[in-house]
């Protein structure tokens, strides 16, 4: 019986090669898109979930109420982790972790900047990365141990065994290599290449015991018997027990949820990256659904042709169940061919898709589970796509089939037309959404940053560059290519510090706005391209007392309530600074967010970066060569590892660019699949109406009139689809835009142009067949009548 089903299915596919090609092509594209997205989703869902104890590893988070809103953060003071482990028996292990700037590692003549972190000895108990050699716990239990990843060890030592060898950090500190670990996998949020013992910070007095210095992340592993909810009830007042600040509440958040659900609003996790995963997972399903709709539409369009086949089979003794199985087997066979086509697309596109995503996605073809899931996938898609045609056509009665044609208009709503409307409603939603996302991106990219990012680089200040700041600065300024130089606390593209405990004259004790810190030695207004509104720039070389001066931006002045900011004194921890200048608002973090209140202090804190502004129009290779020689002179052996500010700024758009490009890609796929289905449907219907069109032509109908006649049915459906898609798009895009502080207003013209574009796409798809049919000689069609 099954052999007979397959034989009949194969014959029906061969009989309608054009429609089979459209079905297989559309389903293949839809399946390929969904498989690629599922591979990406699988990767995203695996991040930080593969550790041996992932189910009981947690990140420490804290909350407090500021101006009526609960704020949450995941940074803690240095004594937090040890005190937590000592105070709660449920805690099996803790580790602290620093998120600092890269450090310079040197072995002989080899020097590289590497992403370094200081951690406690329990780090590799919580996060079970692969250890290749040595003892990670021993390395982190002494102040001078160091753990390298495999790639860093090979860069520094070549083929030598690095265990026991010495690595010099920042040309100052010697560490002994005591362990080598495999390069951290892609599916972790940690990107460190070097691990140093937290004991080193403690031995050097760098890890202070002040509970107000939230500079470290803390992670904890609970015992197997511990319950998270019960523990969090006890843990909530931990900060209050150790400080006078009773407003802070502490809680543990599962490490397995951190990547996907780390967005907090009013103290509650409201999602995060999971929103993007759900969005594109849903879009992938919709694209697959569009392909299934093509199959349903084209199959039901053939129902009149296959009605007599059904009637003959029923008269010959076939029951409805046998007919249902026949049509389902045909559908599954088409799904099988489509899946083969889809796997070809996936195999070809996966490297490009991985590059586009920015992660090395593994090929699923080597995973046995993939092939098991694939079999279920094929059967499921085949049944979903073929169930409606199967149950519809198997229901035909022989007495009706042989007496007259089936009446396709007997439904109050024609299912085929409803599916076409759904398809193009999705197309309209995707077109208008892609348009809005593009406009939002352009709006933000054209935003006034309040600084000049062109011809500006920054470099980490390390080693002798810090020890000889003035001489190094002067030699750079002596170059014709260099316009200005400034040392800073952080890069001009980042903010490394904030505080909500600053004080100034007239401030209410209950008012605690978060203020962001920057620092400089001199000429930052000129170097960064700020616009000075009042006062002057900081310059410790001209005004030695400027180490206690501060520049503030407009937003900071407003938050502090200063009508005349110049001369105001701001207390930051135990340091006092006098306002000497006000600059126009500038943006250092995300250009999608609101302007932050930023204070640029004089150099009472470390200045870890140097910014160099070049004169425009200089020869690039010669300019960088001259600057590199000065860097090499003051930091011999160290790489010239600079960053252009404009390039760093452009990388802040990468996530949203991927969203825009993915939306555009899915829009193209949806249009392609929908047009394939519409083309097939138009071809079939035009073929069915050849005699009617020939009669109309004989009676004097013009070719444009006949084209309008055939096209009007579909363009009417597309117009209805667009009208249905507009409010859906408006709702979805309003919700998406609300995630940005700096955003556009949706222009109604977008929906007008979407309507025009969708109608044009539909008309061009259908009109080709309409013109072809209208041009046929009526004599050939009506010669047998």
C-alpha positions as CSV (number, residue, x, y, z in Angstrom):
1,X,0.0,0.0,0.0
2,X,2.7,2.5,1.0
3,X,4.6,1.6,-2.2
4,X,1.5,2.5,-4.2
5,X,1.1,5.8,-2.3
6,X,4.7,6.7,-3.1
7,X,4.2,5.8,-6.8
8,X,1.1,7.8,-7.2
9,X,2.6,10.8,-5.3
10,X,5.7,10.7,-7.6
11,X,3.5,10.6,-10.7
12,X,1.4,13.6,-9.5
13,X,4.6,15.6,-8.8
14,X,5.9,14.8,-12.3
15,X,2.5,15.7,-13.8
16,X,2.6,19.2,-12.3
17,X,6.3,20.0,-12.5
18,X,5.9,23.8,-12.4
19,X,3.8,23.8,-9.3
20,X,6.0,21.1,-7.7
21,X,9.1,23.3,-8.4
22,X,7.4,26.3,-6.7
23,X,6.4,24.1,-3.7
24,X,9.8,22.6,-3.3
25,X,11.6,25.9,-3.8
26,X,9.4,27.9,-1.5
27,X,9.4,25.2,1.2
28,X,13.2,24.7,0.8
29,X,13.9,28.4,1.3
30,X,11.5,28.6,4.3
31,X,13.0,25.5,5.9
32,X,16.6,26.7,5.3
33,X,15.8,30.1,7.0
34,X,14.2,28.3,10.0
35,X,17.1,25.8,10.3
36,X,19.7,28.6,10.3
37,X,17.8,30.6,12.9
38,X,17.4,27.4,15.0
39,X,21.1,26.8,14.9
40,X,21.7,30.4,16.1
41,X,19.0,30.0,18.8
42,X,20.6,26.8,20.0
43,X,24.0,28.6,20.3
44,X,22.4,31.5,22.2
45,X,20.6,29.2,24.6
46,X,23.8,27.3,25.4
47,X,25.8,30.4,26.5
48,X,27.0,30.0,30.1
49,X,24.8,26.9,30.5
50,X,27.3,24.1,29.9
51,X,29.4,24.3,33.1
52,X,29.4,21.2,35.3
53,X,27.5,23.1,38.0
54,X,25.4,25.5,35.9
55,X,22.3,24.7,37.8
56,X,23.7,26.1,41.1
57,X,26.1,28.9,39.9
58,X,24.8,32.4,40.4
59,X,25.8,36.0,39.8
60,X,25.4,38.5,42.7
61,X,23.0,41.4,42.0
62,X,21.9,44.3,44.2
63,X,19.1,46.8,44.1
64,X,18.2,50.1,45.6
65,X,15.5,52.7,45.2
66,X,16.6,56.0,43.6
67,X,14.0,58.8,43.1
68,X,11.2,56.2,43.4
69,X,12.7,53.8,40.9
70,X,14.4,50.5,41.8
71,X,17.8,50.3,40.2
72,X,19.7,47.0,39.9
73,X,23.4,46.4,39.3
74,X,25.9,43.4,39.4
75,X,29.0,45.1,40.9
76,X,30.2,44.6,44.5
77,X,33.0,45.8,46.8
78,X,36.2,43.7,47.3
79,X,35.3,42.2,50.7
80,X,31.8,41.1,49.5
81,X,32.7,37.6,48.2
82,X,34.7,36.4,51.2
83,X,32.2,37.8,53.7
84,X,29.4,36.1,51.8
85,X,31.1,32.7,51.9
86,X,31.9,33.0,55.6
87,X,28.4,34.2,56.5
88,X,26.2,31.7,54.7
89,X,26.7,27.9,55.1
90,X,24.6,27.4,51.9
91,X,27.4,29.0,49.9
92,X,29.9,26.3,48.7
93,X,32.3,28.6,46.8
94,X,32.6,32.2,45.6
95,X,34.9,34.1,43.2
96,X,35.5,37.8,42.5
97,X,36.3,39.0,39.0
98,X,37.8,42.2,37.7
99,X,36.7,43.9,34.4
100,X,39.7,46.1,33.7
101,X,41.6,47.3,30.7
102,X,44.0,44.9,28.9
103,X,47.4,44.4,30.4
104,X,50.8,44.2,28.6
105,X,52.4,40.8,28.8
106,X,56.0,40.4,27.9
107,X,58.2,37.3,27.5
108,X,61.6,38.2,26.1
109,X,61.0,40.1,22.9
110,X,57.4,39.1,22.6
111,X,54.9,41.6,24.0
112,X,51.1,41.6,23.6
113,X,48.1,43.4,25.2
114,X,45.7,40.7,26.5
115,X,42.3,40.8,28.2
116,X,43.3,40.0,31.8
117,X,41.2,39.4,34.9
118,X,42.0,38.9,38.6
119,X,39.9,36.1,40.1
120,X,39.8,34.0,43.3
121,X,40.9,30.4,43.5
122,X,37.3,29.1,43.2
123,X,36.8,30.6,39.7
124,X,37.5,27.3,37.9
125,X,35.3,25.4,40.3
126,X,32.4,27.5,39.3
127,X,33.3,27.8,35.6
128,X,34.6,24.5,34.4
129,X,36.7,25.5,31.4
130,X,39.0,22.9,30.0
131,X,42.4,22.7,31.8
132,X,45.2,21.5,29.5
133,X,48.1,21.4,32.0
134,X,49.0,22.6,35.4
135,X,46.9,23.3,38.5
136,X,44.5,26.2,38.2
137,X,43.6,26.2,41.9
138,X,47.2,26.3,43.0
139,X,47.9,29.1,40.5
140,X,45.2,31.3,42.0
141,X,46.1,30.4,45.6
142,X,49.4,32.3,45.5
143,X,50.0,36.0,44.6
144,X,52.4,35.4,41.7
145,X,50.7,32.6,39.7
146,X,49.3,33.1,36.3
147,X,47.1,31.1,34.0
148,X,47.2,31.5,30.2
149,X,44.9,30.4,27.5
150,X,46.5,28.1,24.9
151,X,46.7,30.8,22.1
152,X,48.4,33.3,24.4
153,X,50.9,30.7,25.6
154,X,51.7,29.9,22.0
155,X,52.2,33.6,21.2
156,X,54.5,34.1,24.1
157,X,56.4,30.9,24.3
158,X,56.1,29.3,20.8
159,X,56.5,25.5,21.1
160,X,58.2,25.6,24.5
161,X,56.4,24.3,27.6
162,X,55.3,27.4,29.4
163,X,54.8,25.8,32.8
164,X,57.2,27.3,35.3
165,X,58.3,30.1,33.0
166,X,58.0,33.8,33.9
167,X,55.7,36.4,32.3
168,X,56.2,40.1,33.0
169,X,53.1,42.3,33.2
170,X,53.2,46.0,32.5
171,X,57.0,45.8,32.6
172,X,56.7,45.8,36.4
173,X,55.4,42.5,37.8
174,X,56.7,39.0,37.4
175,X,54.3,36.0,37.4
176,X,55.0,32.3,37.1
177,X,53.0,30.3,34.6
178,X,51.3,27.5,36.6
179,X,48.4,26.4,34.3
180,X,47.3,26.5,30.7
181,X,43.6,26.3,29.8
182,X,41.9,25.9,26.4
183,X,40.8,29.1,24.7
184,X,37.4,30.0,26.1
185,X,34.6,28.7,23.9
186,X,32.3,31.0,21.9
187,X,29.3,30.2,24.1
188,X,30.5,32.0,27.2
189,X,30.2,35.7,28.0
190,X,33.8,35.7,29.4
191,X,36.4,36.7,26.9
192,X,39.5,36.7,29.0
193,X,42.8,35.2,27.8
194,X,44.8,35.6,31.0
195,X,43.8,34.9,34.7
196,X,45.7,36.3,37.6
197,X,45.2,35.7,41.4
198,X,43.0,38.2,43.3
199,X,45.5,37.6,46.1
200,X,47.9,39.8,44.1
201,X,45.6,42.8,44.4
202,X,45.2,42.1,48.1
203,X,49.0,41.8,48.6
204,X,49.6,45.1,46.9
205,X,46.8,46.9,48.8
206,X,44.8,47.5,45.6
207,X,41.7,45.7,46.8
208,X,40.4,48.1,49.5
209,X,38.0,47.0,52.2
210,X,35.6,50.0,51.5
211,X,32.0,48.7,51.0
212,X,31.1,51.7,48.9
213,X,33.6,50.8,46.1
214,X,31.6,48.6,43.7
215,X,34.4,47.6,41.3
216,X,34.1,43.8,41.1
217,X,31.7,41.2,40.0
218,X,31.0,38.4,42.4
219,X,29.7,34.9,41.6
220,X,28.6,32.1,44.0
221,X,27.9,28.4,43.9
222,X,25.3,27.1,46.4
223,X,25.3,23.6,47.8
224,X,23.1,21.1,46.1
225,X,20.6,21.1,48.9
226,X,20.2,24.9,49.0
227,X,17.0,26.5,47.6
228,X,17.5,29.7,45.7
229,X,14.3,31.4,47.0
230,X,14.9,30.5,50.6
231,X,18.5,31.7,50.3
232,X,17.5,35.0,48.7
233,X,15.1,35.7,51.6
234,X,18.1,35.4,54.0
235,X,20.5,37.1,51.7
236,X,18.4,40.3,51.0
237,X,19.9,42.2,53.9
238,X,23.5,41.2,53.4
239,X,24.8,44.7,52.5
240,X,22.7,46.3,55.3
241,X,24.4,43.9,57.8
242,X,27.8,45.1,56.7
243,X,27.3,48.8,56.1
244,X,25.2,51.7,57.3
245,X,23.4,51.7,53.9
246,X,20.0,50.0,54.7
247,X,18.5,50.8,51.3
248,X,20.4,48.1,49.3
249,X,18.9,44.7,48.8
250,X,21.0,41.7,47.6
251,X,20.0,38.7,45.6
252,X,21.4,35.9,43.5
253,X,20.5,35.6,39.8
254,X,21.0,32.3,38.0
255,X,24.1,32.3,35.8
256,X,22.2,30.2,33.2
257,X,19.7,33.2,32.8
258,X,22.3,36.0,32.8
259,X,22.8,36.1,29.0
260,X,19.2,36.0,28.1
261,X,17.4,37.7,31.0
262,X,19.8,40.4,32.4
263,X,17.6,43.4,31.6
264,X,16.1,44.7,34.9
265,X,13.3,47.3,35.2
266,X,12.2,48.4,38.7
267,X,14.1,45.6,40.3
268,X,12.6,42.8,38.2
269,X,14.1,40.9,35.3
270,X,12.0,41.8,32.3
271,X,14.0,39.9,29.6
272,X,17.0,41.0,27.6
273,X,18.5,39.2,24.7
274,X,15.7,36.6,24.9
275,X,13.4,39.2,23.3
276,X,15.6,39.2,20.1
277,X,15.7,35.4,20.1
278,X,11.9,35.2,20.4
279,X,11.5,37.9,17.7
280,X,13.6,36.2,15.1
281,X,12.4,32.7,16.1
282,X,8.9,33.9,15.5
283,X,9.9,35.5,12.1
284,X,11.6,32.2,11.1
285,X,8.4,30.3,11.8
286,X,6.4,32.8,9.9
287,X,8.6,32.5,6.8
288,X,8.2,28.7,7.0
289,X,4.5,29.2,7.4
290,X,4.4,31.4,4.3
291,X,6.0,28.5,2.4
292,X,3.4,26.1,3.8
293,X,0.7,28.5,2.7
294,X,2.0,28.3,-0.9
295,X,1.7,24.5,-0.8
296,X,-1.9,24.7,0.6
297,X,-3.0,27.4,-1.9
298,X,-1.5,25.6,-4.9
299,X,-2.9,22.2,-3.8
300,X,-6.4,23.5,-3.2
301,X,-6.2,25.4,-6.6
302,X,-5.7,22.0,-8.2
303,X,-8.7,20.5,-6.3
304,X,-11.0,20.9,-9.3
305,X,-8.6,19.1,-11.6
306,X,-8.1,16.3,-9.0
307,X,-11.8,16.0,-8.0
308,X,-12.5,13.4,-10.7
309,X,-9.5,11.4,-9.6
310,X,-10.9,11.4,-6.1
311,X,-14.4,10.4,-7.4
312,X,-13.0,7.5,-9.4
313,X,-11.0,6.2,-6.4
314,X,-14.0,6.4,-4.1
315,X,-16.2,4.5,-6.7
316,X,-13.4,2.0,-6.9
317,X,-13.6,1.3,-3.2
318,X,-11.1,3.8,-1.6
319,X,-12.3,5.1,1.7
320,X,-11.6,8.6,3.0
321,X,-8.7,7.5,5.2
322,X,-6.9,6.0,2.3
323,X,-7.2,9.2,0.3
324,X,-6.1,11.3,3.2
325,X,-3.0,9.1,3.5
326,X,-2.3,9.4,-0.2
327,X,-2.4,13.2,-0.2
328,X,-0.3,13.3,3.0
329,X,2.3,11.0,1.5
330,X,2.5,13.3,-1.5
331,X,2.9,16.3,0.8
332,X,5.6,14.6,2.9
333,X,7.5,13.6,-0.3
334,X,7.5,17.2,-1.4
335,X,8.7,18.2,2.1
336,X,11.5,15.6,1.8
337,X,12.7,17.1,-1.5
338,X,12.4,20.6,-0.1
339,X,14.4,19.6,3.0
340,X,17.2,18.2,0.8
341,X,17.2,21.6,-1.1
342,X,17.2,23.4,2.3
343,X,20.2,21.4,3.6
344,X,22.1,22.4,0.5
345,X,21.3,26.1,1.2
346,X,22.2,25.6,4.9
347,X,25.6,24.0,4.1
348,X,26.5,26.7,1.7
349,X,25.2,29.6,3.8
350,X,26.3,28.6,7.3
351,X,29.9,30.1,7.0
352,X,28.5,33.4,5.7
353,X,25.7,33.3,8.4
354,X,28.3,32.7,11.1
355,X,30.4,35.6,9.9
356,X,27.3,37.8,9.8
357,X,26.3,36.8,13.4
358,X,29.9,37.3,14.6
359,X,30.1,33.8,16.1
360,X,31.5,30.5,14.8
361,X,28.3,28.4,14.7
362,X,28.8,24.7,14.5
363,X,27.6,22.6,11.6
364,X,24.6,20.6,12.7
365,X,25.3,17.8,10.1
366,X,27.7,16.0,12.5
367,X,25.2,15.8,15.3
368,X,23.1,12.6,15.3
369,X,20.3,14.5,17.1
370,X,20.0,16.9,14.2
371,X,19.1,14.0,11.8
372,X,16.6,12.6,14.3
373,X,15.0,16.0,14.6
374,X,15.2,16.4,10.8
375,X,13.1,13.3,10.3
376,X,10.4,14.6,12.7
377,X,10.7,18.1,11.1
378,X,10.0,16.7,7.6
379,X,7.0,14.7,8.7
380,X,5.6,17.6,10.7
381,X,6.0,20.1,7.8
382,X,4.6,17.6,5.4
383,X,1.5,17.0,7.6
384,X,1.1,20.7,8.4
385,X,1.4,21.8,4.7
386,X,-0.7,18.9,3.4
387,X,-3.4,18.3,6.0
388,X,-5.8,21.0,4.7
389,X,-5.6,19.9,1.0
390,X,-5.8,16.2,2.1
391,X,-8.9,16.6,4.2
392,X,-10.5,19.0,1.7
393,X,-10.0,16.8,-1.4
394,X,-10.8,13.6,0.3
395,X,-14.2,15.0,1.3
396,X,-15.4,15.3,-2.3
397,X,-18.5,13.2,-3.1
398,X,-18.5,11.3,-6.4
399,X,-22.1,12.2,-7.2
400,X,-21.3,15.9,-7.0
401,X,-17.9,15.6,-8.8
402,X,-19.3,14.1,-11.9
403,X,-22.4,16.3,-12.2
404,X,-20.9,19.8,-12.1
405,X,-17.8,21.8,-11.2
406,X,-17.0,22.4,-7.6
407,X,-18.2,25.8,-6.4
408,X,-15.2,27.6,-5.0
409,X,-17.3,30.5,-3.8
410,X,-19.5,28.6,-1.4
411,X,-17.5,29.8,1.6
412,X,-18.3,33.2,3.3
413,X,-14.5,33.7,3.3
414,X,-12.6,31.9,0.6
415,X,-9.8,30.1,2.4
416,X,-7.4,30.5,-0.5
417,X,-7.9,34.3,-0.6
418,X,-7.6,34.5,3.2
419,X,-4.2,32.8,3.0
420,X,-3.0,35.1,0.3
421,X,-4.1,38.1,2.5
422,X,-2.2,36.6,5.4
423,X,0.9,36.1,3.3
424,X,1.0,39.7,2.0
425,X,0.0,41.1,5.4
426,X,3.3,39.5,6.7
427,X,5.2,40.9,3.7
428,X,3.7,44.4,4.4
429,X,4.6,44.1,8.1
430,X,8.2,43.1,7.3
431,X,8.7,45.8,4.6
432,X,7.4,48.6,6.9
433,X,9.3,47.3,9.9
434,X,12.6,47.1,7.9
435,X,11.9,50.7,6.8
436,X,11.3,51.9,10.3
437,X,14.4,50.1,11.7
438,X,16.5,51.6,8.9
439,X,15.2,55.1,9.7
440,X,15.9,54.6,13.4
441,X,19.5,53.5,12.6
442,X,20.0,56.6,10.4
443,X,18.5,58.8,13.0
444,X,20.9,57.6,15.7
445,X,24.0,57.4,13.4
446,X,23.4,61.1,12.4
447,X,23.0,62.1,16.1
448,X,25.2,65.0,17.3
449,X,27.6,63.3,19.7
450,X,29.0,66.6,21.1
451,X,32.5,65.5,20.1
452,X,34.6,65.1,17.0
453,X,35.4,61.4,16.4
454,X,37.3,61.8,13.2
455,X,41.2,61.9,13.1
456,X,41.3,60.8,16.8
457,X,42.9,57.7,18.3
458,X,43.4,56.4,21.8
459,X,45.9,54.0,23.2
460,X,46.3,52.4,26.6
461,X,48.9,54.2,28.7
462,X,51.2,51.6,30.2
463,X,54.7,51.2,31.5
464,X,57.1,54.1,30.9
465,X,54.3,56.1,29.1
466,X,52.8,56.7,32.5
467,X,56.2,57.3,34.2
468,X,57.2,59.9,31.6
469,X,53.8,61.5,30.9
470,X,55.1,65.0,30.2
471,X,58.1,64.0,28.0
472,X,56.0,61.6,26.1
473,X,53.2,64.2,25.6
474,X,55.7,66.8,24.4
475,X,57.4,64.5,21.9
476,X,54.0,63.7,20.4
477,X,53.0,67.4,20.2
478,X,56.3,68.1,18.4
479,X,55.1,66.0,15.5
480,X,53.6,68.0,12.6
481,X,50.9,65.5,12.2
482,X,49.6,65.8,15.8
483,X,47.2,68.6,16.8
484,X,46.6,67.9,20.5
485,X,47.2,65.2,23.1
486,X,45.3,64.3,26.3
487,X,45.6,61.7,29.0
488,X,42.3,60.4,30.2
489,X,40.8,58.1,32.9
490,X,38.9,56.0,30.3
491,X,38.6,56.0,26.5
492,X,36.4,58.8,25.1
493,X,34.1,56.0,23.9
494,X,33.4,54.5,27.4
495,X,32.6,55.4,30.9
496,X,34.3,53.3,33.6
497,X,33.0,54.8,36.8
498,X,29.9,56.4,38.4
499,X,28.7,57.5,41.8
500,X,25.4,58.4,43.3
501,X,26.9,59.8,46.6
502,X,28.5,63.1,45.3
503,X,27.7,66.2,47.2
504,X,27.5,69.9,46.5
505,X,26.1,73.1,48.0
506,X,22.3,73.1,48.2
507,X,21.9,69.3,47.6
508,X,19.1,67.5,49.4
509,X,20.5,64.5,51.3
510,X,17.7,62.3,49.9
511,X,18.6,63.3,46.3
512,X,21.0,60.8,44.8
513,X,21.4,61.0,41.1
514,X,23.9,58.8,39.4
515,X,26.8,60.9,38.1
516,X,29.4,59.6,35.7
517,X,33.1,60.1,36.0
518,X,35.8,61.0,33.5
519,X,39.3,62.3,34.0
520,X,42.0,64.3,32.1
521,X,45.3,66.1,32.4
522,X,44.8,68.9,29.8
523,X,43.3,70.1,26.6
524,X,40.5,67.5,26.5
525,X,38.1,70.0,25.0
526,X,40.4,70.5,22.0
527,X,41.4,66.8,21.7
528,X,37.9,65.4,22.0
529,X,36.3,68.2,20.0
530,X,33.9,69.3,22.8
531,X,32.1,72.6,22.6
532,X,32.9,74.8,25.6
533,X,29.9,76.8,26.8
534,X,31.3,78.5,29.8
535,X,34.7,78.8,31.6
536,X,37.8,77.1,30.4
537,X,39.3,73.7,29.8
538,X,41.4,71.8,32.4
539,X,45.1,72.2,31.9
540,X,47.4,71.1,34.8
541,X,50.5,72.3,32.8
542,X,49.3,75.9,32.8
543,X,47.2,75.8,36.0
544,X,48.9,73.3,38.5
545,X,45.8,73.5,40.8
546,X,43.7,72.0,38.0
547,X,44.3,68.6,39.5
548,X,41.4,69.6,41.7
549,X,39.3,71.1,38.9
550,X,36.3,69.6,37.1
551,X,34.5,70.1,33.8
552,X,30.8,69.3,33.7
553,X,28.4,68.8,30.8
554,X,25.0,70.5,30.5
555,X,23.1,67.6,31.8
556,X,25.3,67.4,34.9
557,X,24.7,71.1,35.5
558,X,20.9,70.6,35.3
559,X,20.9,67.5,37.5
560,X,22.9,69.5,40.2
561,X,20.6,72.5,39.9
562,X,23.4,74.9,39.1
563,X,22.3,78.2,37.6
564,X,25.9,79.4,37.6
565,X,28.1,76.3,37.7
566,X,31.5,78.1,37.6
567,X,33.2,78.1,41.0
568,X,30.9,75.5,42.5
569,X,32.5,72.8,44.6
570,X,31.7,69.1,44.1
571,X,32.6,66.5,46.8
572,X,33.4,63.1,45.3
573,X,34.2,60.6,48.0
574,X,36.9,62.3,50.1
575,X,38.0,64.6,47.2
576,X,36.9,68.1,46.4
577,X,36.8,69.6,42.9
578,X,36.0,73.1,41.7
579,X,34.0,73.6,38.5
580,X,36.1,75.6,36.0
581,X,34.1,74.9,32.8
582,X,30.9,73.7,31.2
583,X,30.7,71.9,27.9
584,X,27.9,71.0,25.6
585,X,26.4,67.6,26.2
586,X,28.5,64.8,24.7
587,X,27.8,61.0,24.3
588,X,30.4,58.5,25.4
589,X,28.3,55.3,25.8
590,X,25.4,54.1,23.6
591,X,24.2,56.6,21.1
592,X,20.7,55.0,21.5
593,X,20.5,56.1,25.1
594,X,19.7,59.4,26.8
595,X,22.5,61.9,27.5
596,X,24.3,61.1,30.8
597,X,25.5,63.6,33.4
598,X,29.3,63.5,33.0
599,X,32.0,65.1,35.1
600,X,35.6,65.4,33.8
601,X,37.9,65.6,36.8
602,X,41.5,66.7,37.1
603,X,44.1,63.9,37.4
604,X,43.7,63.0,41.1
605,X,42.8,59.5,39.8
606,X,44.8,57.3,37.5
607,X,44.9,58.3,33.8
608,X,45.1,55.1,31.9
609,X,44.6,56.2,28.3
610,X,46.1,58.7,26.0
611,X,44.2,60.4,23.1
612,X,45.9,61.8,20.1
613,X,44.2,64.1,17.6
614,X,45.8,64.4,14.2
615,X,45.7,67.3,11.8
616,X,43.3,66.5,8.9
617,X,44.7,65.6,5.4
618,X,47.9,64.0,6.6
619,X,49.4,61.0,4.8
620,X,48.1,58.1,6.9
621,X,51.0,55.6,6.6
622,X,53.7,58.3,7.3
623,X,51.6,59.8,10.1
624,X,51.1,56.5,11.9
625,X,54.7,55.5,11.4
626,X,55.9,58.7,13.1
627,X,53.5,58.3,16.0
628,X,54.4,54.6,16.4
629,X,58.1,55.5,16.7
630,X,57.4,57.9,19.6
631,X,55.3,55.2,21.3
632,X,58.1,52.6,20.7
633,X,60.7,55.0,22.3
634,X,58.7,55.4,25.5
635,X,57.4,51.9,25.7
636,X,60.0,49.7,24.0
637,X,58.9,46.2,23.0
638,X,55.2,47.0,23.5
639,X,52.9,46.8,20.5
640,X,51.4,50.0,19.1
641,X,47.8,48.8,19.8
642,X,45.7,51.9,19.1
643,X,42.0,52.4,18.3
644,X,40.4,54.9,16.0
645,X,37.5,56.5,17.9
646,X,35.2,56.6,14.8
647,X,35.7,52.8,14.3
648,X,35.0,52.0,18.0
649,X,31.9,54.2,17.8
650,X,30.6,52.4,14.7
651,X,30.9,49.1,16.5
652,X,28.3,50.3,18.9
653,X,25.8,49.9,16.1
654,X,26.7,46.3,15.3
655,X,23.8,44.7,17.3
656,X,21.2,47.0,15.8
657,X,22.8,46.7,12.4
658,X,22.4,42.9,12.6
659,X,18.8,43.4,13.6
660,X,18.2,45.6,10.6
661,X,20.0,43.3,8.2
662,X,18.2,40.2,9.5
663,X,14.9,42.0,9.2
664,X,15.9,43.0,5.6
665,X,16.9,39.4,4.8
666,X,13.7,37.9,6.1
667,X,11.7,40.6,4.3
668,X,13.4,39.5,1.0
669,X,12.7,35.8,1.7
670,X,9.1,36.6,2.6
671,X,8.6,38.5,-0.6
672,X,10.3,35.8,-2.6
673,X,8.2,33.0,-1.1
674,X,5.0,34.9,-1.4
675,X,5.7,35.9,-5.0
676,X,6.5,32.3,-5.9
677,X,3.1,31.3,-4.5
678,X,1.3,34.1,-6.1
679,X,3.0,33.4,-9.4
680,X,2.0,29.8,-9.2
681,X,-1.6,30.6,-8.2
682,X,-1.8,33.2,-11.0
683,X,-0.5,30.7,-13.5
684,X,-3.0,28.1,-12.5
685,X,-6.0,30.5,-12.4
686,X,-5.0,32.1,-15.8
687,X,-4.9,28.6,-17.3
688,X,-8.3,27.8,-15.9
689,X,-9.7,31.0,-17.4
690,X,-8.2,30.7,-20.8
691,X,-11.6,30.1,-22.5
692,X,-13.3,32.9,-20.7
693,X,-10.4,35.3,-21.7
694,X,-10.6,34.1,-25.3
695,X,-14.3,34.7,-25.5
696,X,-13.8,38.2,-24.0
697,X,-11.1,38.9,-26.5
698,X,-13.3,37.8,-29.4
699,X,-16.0,40.2,-28.1
700,X,-13.6,43.1,-28.2
701,X,-11.8,43.1,-24.8
702,X,-8.4,44.8,-25.0
703,X,-5.2,43.3,-23.7
704,X,-4.8,46.0,-21.0
705,X,-8.4,45.4,-19.9
706,X,-7.8,41.6,-19.7
707,X,-4.6,42.1,-17.7
708,X,-6.5,44.4,-15.3
709,X,-9.3,41.8,-15.0
710,X,-6.9,39.0,-14.0
711,X,-4.7,41.2,-11.8
712,X,-7.4,43.0,-10.0
713,X,-8.4,40.0,-7.9
714,X,-5.0,39.7,-6.5
715,X,-4.2,43.4,-6.1
716,X,-7.5,43.7,-4.1
717,X,-6.3,41.0,-1.8
718,X,-2.9,42.6,-1.4
719,X,-4.5,46.0,-0.6
720,X,-6.6,44.3,2.2
721,X,-3.4,42.7,3.5
722,X,-1.6,46.0,3.7
723,X,-4.5,47.6,5.6
724,X,-4.5,44.7,8.1
725,X,-0.7,44.9,8.4
726,X,-0.5,48.6,9.2
727,X,-1.9,48.5,12.8
728,X,0.2,45.4,13.6
729,X,3.4,47.1,12.4
730,X,2.5,50.2,14.3
731,X,2.1,48.3,17.5
732,X,5.2,46.2,17.1
733,X,7.5,49.0,16.1
734,X,6.2,51.4,18.8
735,X,7.1,48.6,21.3
736,X,10.5,48.3,19.7
737,X,11.2,52.0,19.6
738,X,10.3,52.3,23.3
739,X,13.5,50.4,24.1
740,X,15.5,53.4,23.0
741,X,15.8,56.8,24.8
742,X,16.7,58.5,21.5
743,X,14.3,57.5,18.8
744,X,12.2,58.6,15.8
745,X,8.5,59.1,15.5
746,X,6.9,56.7,13.0
747,X,6.0,58.6,9.8
748,X,2.7,57.6,8.2
749,X,4.3,58.0,4.7
750,X,6.2,54.7,5.5
751,X,2.9,52.9,5.3
752,X,1.9,54.7,2.1
753,X,5.1,53.6,0.4
754,X,4.8,50.1,1.8
755,X,1.3,49.9,0.2
756,X,2.6,51.1,-3.1
757,X,5.6,48.7,-3.0
758,X,3.5,45.7,-2.0
759,X,0.9,46.4,-4.7
760,X,3.6,46.9,-7.3
761,X,5.3,43.5,-6.3
762,X,2.0,41.7,-6.5
763,X,1.0,43.4,-9.8
764,X,4.4,42.6,-11.5
765,X,4.2,39.0,-10.3
766,X,0.7,38.4,-11.6
767,X,0.7,40.6,-14.7
768,X,3.4,38.5,-16.4
769,X,1.0,35.5,-16.5
770,X,-1.9,37.8,-17.2
771,X,-0.2,39.3,-20.3
772,X,0.9,35.8,-21.4
773,X,-2.6,34.5,-21.3
774,X,-4.1,37.6,-22.9
775,X,-1.8,37.4,-25.8
776,X,-2.9,33.8,-26.7
777,X,-4.7,33.5,-30.1
778,X,-8.4,32.9,-29.2
779,X,-8.7,30.6,-32.3
780,X,-6.4,28.1,-30.7
781,X,-8.3,28.0,-27.5
782,X,-11.9,27.9,-29.0
783,X,-11.3,25.7,-32.0
784,X,-12.9,22.7,-30.4
785,X,-15.9,24.6,-29.1
